[in-house]
């Protein structure tokens, strides 16, 4: 993930990380779905269920 962009009008814009897997793989493999969802939340620093 790249460094955050500079604030625009004093507001920081959140960028999303690169995809962890392809859409097709995620929708076809339940374990991959949950693993990538957990990793996504971890990368964003948000709470996962």
N, C-alpha and C positions, 0 to 999 in steps of 0.2 A: 504494500500500500504506500502511496506517495505521501509527501508531507501535505498538511492541510493548506487550502488556499488562504490567501489573506482575507481578512474580514471585508465584507461589502457593506458599506453604510453602517459600520460598527457591528454587523451581524456575522457570526461565523457560519459558514455553509458546511454541512456534514457531507462528506463523500463516502460512498459505499465501496467496500473492498472488491477486488476482482472476484468473479464467480469461482466457487470452490469445486463445482462439478457442472456438467451440462444439464440443461433442463430435462432432456430426455432421460438421462441417467437418474436424476433425482426423482422423477415421477414414476420410474419403473422399479426402483429399489427402496423399499421402506426404511431399511437401516441407513442407507446413504442419506435419505431425506432427513432423518433425525440427527445424524452426525453433522451434516452441513448446517442444519438449523442451529444446533448448539454452538458450532464454531462461529457462525455468523454473529450470534449474540455476544460471544466472547470477544470477537474482534471489535465490535461496536461498543463494548463495555456496558451492555444492557442486560437486564435480568431475564433469564430464561425460566419460564413457568416455575 
